[in-house]
Amino acid sequence: MTLIDTNVLLDLVTDDPNRADWSIAQLETASLRGPLLINNIVYAELAVRYKTIEELDAFVDAAGLEVQPIFF
């Protein structure tokens, strides 16, 4: 399993011309080793890029991400 940082996902969401290809390659490599995880903080940080929770959830699903909450 790999916990994915928000910045890597924002590279995809914004189609960053300098970083998107690298981020996609890293996600593809990590997905071969196991699940791609985000926590509820990363989910919340991504939320500001979407108008609705449905749009956010569609991105999370399309990217093959699993949301795992942080427990204290």
Rosetta blueprint (number, residue, H / E / L):
1 M L
2 T E
3 L E
4 I L
5 D L
6 T H
7 N H
8 V H
9 L H
10 L H
11 D H
12 L H
13 V H
14 T L
15 D L
16 D L
17 P L
18 N L
19 R L
20 A H
21 D H
22 W H
23 S H
24 I H
25 A H
26 Q H
27 L H
28 E H
29 T H
30 A H
31 S H
32 L H
33 R H
34 G L
35 P L
36 L E
37 L E
38 I E
39 N L
40 N H
41 I H
42 V H
43 Y H
44 A H
45 E H
46 L H
47 A H
48 V L
49 R L
50 Y L
51 K L
52 T L
53 I H
54 E H
55 E H
56 L H
57 D H
58 A H
59 F H
60 V H
61 D H
62 A H
63 A L
64 G L
65 L E
66 E E
67 V E
68 Q L
69 P L
70 I L
71 F L
72 F L
